[in-house]
Every structure is written in C-alpha cells, then in structure tokens.
Amino acid sequence: MKTVRRLLYRDIVGAVSYVALAFMSLFFFIDFVDELDDVGRQGYTAGHAALHSLLLQPGHFYELVPIAVLIGTIYALSRMAQASEYTILRTGGLGPGRALALLATLGAIFALLTFVVGDYMAPLSERQAVIVKARFSGGMKFGGAGAWLRDSPPSPTHTHSVNVNVAGTGPGGDLEGVRIFEFDADGRLLRRIAAEHGQVGHGGQEATWELEQARITDWRSAGGATSGQVKHEQLGQLEWPSTLSANVVAAALLPVTTMTTVDLWRYTAHLADQEQAAQRYAIQFWKKALYPMACLVMMALALPFAYLHGRAGGVSLKVFGGIMLGISFVLLNNVAGHLGLLRNWTPWLTAAMPSAIYLLMSLGAFTWLVRNR
C-alpha cells in the first residue's frame, strides 16, 4: 500500500503543482498588465507594479487550489487509466474504498494548505498590496459618500448613537476626512466633529482615536439636551474614545480579501451588536471557513475519471471536462453567495450548498462507475 500511495501522491502532487503554477503565471501577467496603466503617476514605477502583482499571488493561489486539485488529479488519474496502470492497481487490490481513502487523505493535506494560505499568507500579502498601491497613488478613496461606520460608545444613559464617516486613507495609512456625528435617542444631532486626519489606537474592545485639526460643533446645553445655542471649537489635537478598534476599522475600510476567518467573525459580531446588516459578512465568514473543504470535494469529483476506459475519451478531453467542472463550481459558489444575500438564506447553508451538491454528484458518479465498469 505504501508503494501505491507513493505512486498516486507523486503523480497527483506533480500535476496539481504544474496546473497551479500555470494559472498563477497567467494571473500575474494579467495583474501586471493591468497595473501598467498607473506606471509613471506619482512615482509609481514598473517595479512597484510588479511588486503589487506579486503580492496578489497568494490570494490567487488560495482561490485556485481547489480547481488546480481537480484538474491535476483528473490529469494524473486519466493518464494512469489511459496506460492501464490504474487497472493494474485495481487488480492488485486497490478497491474503491481504499482509493477513496487515499485521495481523501491527500485532499485533507491540500485543504490544510489552502487554510494556511487563505488565513495567514493571503490576507497579509493583500494588505501589503493595498499599502503599496496607496503609498504611490495618494491613498485610498471610498467614493463620494466615503465609508460609514456605526459606534455606540458608553454613556450615562446608554442612548447615544454615533455615525462615523471616513473619506479615505492617506499614503501612510492614516485616516483622512473624518466626520463624527453624535445623536440622541430621538435622532437629534448633538455634536459634530470634523477632522482633517486621524489615527486609531490599537486596543481591545475600546480604542482611542487621535484626531488632528478637529472642528467641533456642539448643540448640547449644560444638561446634555439640545439647545438653540451652537458652540464651535477648534482643536489641534483631540482624543476621541470609541469602541471602534483598529481591527474593526481596517475590516470596514479594506477589501474583504484582507480579512482572516477570525477577522470576519469579529466584524460580523460587531455589526450584529450595532444592529447593522451582517448577512454579507456572515456568508463570507462561512465561505472562507468551509472553502478548504472544497479540496476534498474536488478529489472525490476527480476519482470517477480513473474508472473511465481509455476509449471513453483521451486525457485532453477529460482534462477539458475537469476545467468545465471547476468553472461551474466557481460559478455556483458565487451565485449561491449572491442568492443567499438577496434571499436572506442561512449563511452556513449558503456557503456549504455548492460543495454539498458537487460531493453528492461525485459520489453518485463514483458509485455508478464502480458497479457498472
């Protein structure tokens, strides 16, 4: 059995590595060509474009691992079936159960690799790519309305609510165009703070925002209620206590691809605590948590190709079929996420549905081929 395991694993790992390298080379070329439009602007050079494209590759690898596993495994098993090697292995005692167990073990290894890359390497590299891009393009802008966050800082009556708007980030990562609106329980505006720049201190549940060039407009009277008088104040430095920590702000401002599974869980909990819509991030959390299991599904989906006779089609035809299966899986996975968001489906069920469907398809095809071939 060790010899069989070594033979299968060597061929499959080699094929999967080759397919993954080919896909990543293609994506690197596409990303680099796309970045060439910004070369020459504000000191952005071809070297920066290449670095930015290179930092995006771990994220592409994370997305491509299940498809590479499917195509590489189909190629390796189809080639063995074409040369009658798999038939010899079946004659030597490699039954369907053992074959499925061997591929499941290798699929678990690929799933672990996918988790490590997707939860540690990809978010870090994606964040660095955003920083590199922002440093040489004058920062990040979030459109005309900016990015909005909601805060509920502690107060004696616990009735205040705060909305925070950020226009963008500077080249160094500091916040730009910060506006803070504080409301009472009846929705009346109590205070407005506008700052040119700001930074979020690192902390646990609470953090202190350090605002520069802050302009305060206060409608509150001495008792805390609104009054007809308006008080204006200009401060060079202002420390504003908030429950919006640096991790929460980063999750709200940076792309979803820069967030780990833990970050998604924390941000989803934060949105739920603030009574905001968290369905999108809940679905993203479950998709990220369950995505490594797609490698096991792809292994199970590729195994039936080993039981197809050479006359059922050449290796290239089977590989083409594997590519179509991979594309359909990615399409169904994306469509399920959008439908789950529109229909308000249960997040974990929305994320698990595509893998469950393809797993049932693969096991059904595998059972039929074992009985009839």
N, C-alpha and C positions, 0 to 999 in steps of 0.2 A: 504493500500500500504506500510506503514511503517513496518508492520509485514512481508510482503513478502520480502521487501528489506533486513530486518534484517536476515531472514532465508537464502536467497540466499547469501548475503555477508558473513555471518558467515561460511557457508559450503565451499564457494569458497576460502575465505582467508585462512581458516584452511588447505584445501587441497593444495593450492599453497605454503604455508609456509612449509608444510611437504615435498613436492617434492623438493623445493629449498634447504632445509636443507639436504636432502638425497644426492642431486647432489654435494653440496659444501663439504660434508663429504668425498665423493668419490674423488673429485678433491684435497682436502687437503692431503688425503692419497697418491695419485699419486705424487703430488708435493714433499711431504716429502720423499718418497722412492727415487725419482729422485735426491734429494739433498744429500742423504746419501753417494753418491759416492765422494763428496767433504769433508766429515767429516774427521777431522784429518789432513787436509792440512792447513798450515799457521795459526793455531789456530782456524780453523772453526769447531765448536762443533755441537752436535746434537741439542742443544738449539738454536743456530744460524739457523740451518736448519729448525727447527720448526717455528721460528720467520719469516724467509723468506717465508715459505709456508703459514703462517697465513696472511702475508701482501699481498699475491697474491689473497686472497679470495674475497675482494671487486670487483676486476676485473672479477673474475669468476661469481660472483653474477650478475654483470651487463650484462654479456653475456648470462646468463642462465634465467634471469627473463622472457623474452617472452616465452621460452619453458616451464618453470615452470607454467606460467599462462595458457598456452594451455593445458598441461597435467592435472593440478589441476582443471581447470574449466570443462574439459571433464569428469574427475572422479566424480566431485560433481554433474554435471547435469545428467550424466548417472546413478548414484546411485539414484537420485531423480526420474528419468524416470523408473528405474527398480522397485522401490517401489510404482509407480503410484502417487508419490507426485506432480510431475510436471503436470500430467494430472488433478489433483485436483486444482492446481493453475490456469491452463488454464480455467477450468470450472468456477472458482471463478472470472474470469475477467482479467487474465493476458494474454493479447493479444500479438501478435508478436511484435508490435511496442513498447509496454511498456517493454517487456522482452529485446528487443534490446537496449532500452534507459537505463535500469537498468545496463546491462552489460557494455554499453559504458561508463557510469559514473564510474563504478569500474575500467574499463580499463584505463580511464584517470588518476585515482589515482595511478595505477601501473605504468603508463607512467611517471608521475611526480616523483615517487620513483626511477625509472630507470634513469631519467635525473640527479637527485641529486647524486645518487651513481656513475654514469658514469662520471659526470663532476666535482665532488668535492672529493668524497672519493676514488674512484679507481685510478685516476692519482696520488694523494698524496701517497697512500699506495704503488703503483707500483714504484714510485720514491724512496721511502724509502727502498723497497725491493732491488732495484738496488744498493743503497748506502750500505746496509748491505752486499750484496754479494761482492761488490767491496772492501769494507774495509777489508775483511778477505781473499780475493783471489788476493790481489796485484793490484787492479784496474781493469779497463775495457780496453780491446784491441779491435781494429777495423780491424783486419786482416792485411795482408801485405801492402796494399795500404793506410790504415788509413781512416779517414773520411775527406772529402773535403767540403769546404765552399767557396762561392764567395762573394767578397765585392767590393764596388765601393765608396771608400772614396772621400770626396770632394777635388778637386784640382783646381788650377787656370784655367786649360784648360778643365777640366772635361773629359779627355780622358784616364786617367789611369784606369786600372783594377787590381784587387788583387785576387789571389787564396790562400786559407789558408788550410793547411793540419795538422791534429791532429792525432798523432799515438795512443793515448789512454788517459785515465784518471788515476790519482793516487788514493790511498786509501782515501785521504781526499777530493776528488772531483776536485783537480786542474788538469790542462791540462798538458800532457806530450808529448814531441817530437813535438813541434810546429814549423812549417815551413811556411814562408810567402813569396810569390812570387809576385812582382810588375812588371806589363807590361805596355808598352806604347800603343798608338793607333794602331801601326803596328805589335803588338805582340812581340816586342823585350823585353827581360828581362832587367829591370833596376836595380832592387835591390832584394836581397835575405836575409831574416832574419831567423835564426835558433836558437831556444831557448830550453833549457832542460825542463823548467817548465813555466807555465803561468796561470794567473787568469784573469777572465773577470769581470770588474767592473759593478755594476748594474747602469743602466741609462735608458733613454727613447729611442729616436731614435739613439743616439750615445752612445758609451761606450769606456772606455779606458782599453786596455789590458796591464796588468802588467807582463812583461816577465823577467825571471831570466836566467842568464848565456847566454846572447844573442850574437850571432856572426853575424855580418853584412857584406855582400859582396855587394859592390856598383859599378856599371858600368857607372854611370852617371858622366858627366863632370859638370863644374860650371854652364853651361847654361841649364842643365836638360837633354840634349841628351846623347846618349851612346857614349862612347869613348873607345880608346884602353887600357886605364889605368884602373886597378882594385884596388879599395880601400877596405881594410879589417879593421874591427874594432871589438873589444871585449868589451862588457859591462856587468857589474854585474846586473844592473837593467835597464830596458827600458820600457817606457810608449809609447804604440802604439795606436793612435786614430783610431777608426773603427766604422762603422755603425752596426757591428755585436754585438748586445746586448747579455746579459746573457740568455734571454729567447730564442732568435734565436739559440744560440749555443747549449743550452740544447735540443731544438727541433731537431736539426740536429744530436746530439750525442746519446741521449737517445731513447729508443724504442717508437714507435708511441702510445703505450698504456698509456704512462705517460703524454700525451698531452690532454688538455681540448679542448672543441669546440672553445673557443676563441684563444687558442694557435695555433690550426690548421689553423684557419682563418688568423692569423697574419703571420704564417710561409708560408702559401700559397701566401699571398700578397708579402712577402719578395722574394720568388722565382720568382714570376712574375716580380717584379721590377728589379731583377738581370738577367732577360731574361733566366731563367732556367726552366727545365721541372717541372711543378707544378701539372700535372694531377693526380698523385698518391695521393698527399696530399689533393687535391680538392675533390677527391672521398671519401677519409677518412673523410674529414670535413662533407660532406653531409650525409655519412652513420652514423656518430656519431650524427648529428643533427636530423636525421629522425628515428634513431633506437628506441627511446622510443615509437614512434607511432606504433611499431610492437605489443605492448601490446594490443592496440585497435583491430588490425587485428587478433590477437590470440583469443581475446574474441569473435569476430564475427565468427571466424572459429570453435569455440567450441559450439556455440549456436545450430547449427543443430543437434548435438548429443542428445539434450534434446527432440527432436521430433521423435527420433527413438524408436520404440516399443521394449520392452524387448526381444521379440522373434528375433529381428534383430541382436542379439549377446549380450553376457554378458558384464559386466563392464570391465573385464580384456581385452576382445577383443577390446573394444572401446578405452581403455587407450593405448593399443598397437598401434592402428591406430593413436592416437594422437601423440605418440612418433615418428612414421614414418613421420607424417606431420611436426613435429618440426624439425626432421633431414633434411627432404627435403627442408624446408625453409632456414635453415642454409647453406645447400649446395648451393642452388640457390643464396643466398645472397653473398657467397664467389665467386662463379663462375661469377656472374654479375660484381663484382668488378674487377676481372682479365680480363674479356672480355672488360669492359669499358676502362681499361688501355691499352689493346692491340689495340683496335679499335678506341681509342680516342673519345669515346662517351661523350655526355654532362654529367658532373659529377652529377648534381642533378637528372637527369633522370636515370642514372645508379644506384644511391642509392635508388631511390623510386620505381623502377620497380618490385623487388621481393614482396614488401608489397602490391603494387597495384594489382599484379596478384593474390595473395592469398586473398586479400579483395574481388575481383570480384568473385573468386571461392566460398568463404564463403557465400556471398550474393546470388549467384546463387543457391547454395545448400539449403540455408535457404528459399528462395522463393519457390523452388520446393517442399520442405517438407511441408511448410505451406499450399500449395494449394492441395497437394495430401495425406496428413496424417490427 
